[in-house]
Amino acid sequence: MMSITDDQLIDLIVEASNRFFKQIKAAHKQGSLETLLQNYGMADLLPAVIADDYYRLYKGGTILIVGATNLRVHEISTV
């Protein structure tokens, strides 16, 4: 193993970070970011995707209120 000084290590880290940053940007533009991160064992860095309809309103749903409230039933149903 090649021995390097602390200053050389810092320079190496900076250059490697810059190159990796450019690779990440390019992969994002090309639509291959997930593959790139998987290849580096970093797929866990990707945010979890929530489906667009996840927060869709359900008019027939049930509202459960735990604890005291000053709201009346008709105030809740208009939310």
Order of alpha helices (4+ residues) and beta strands (2+ residues): alpha-alpha-alpha
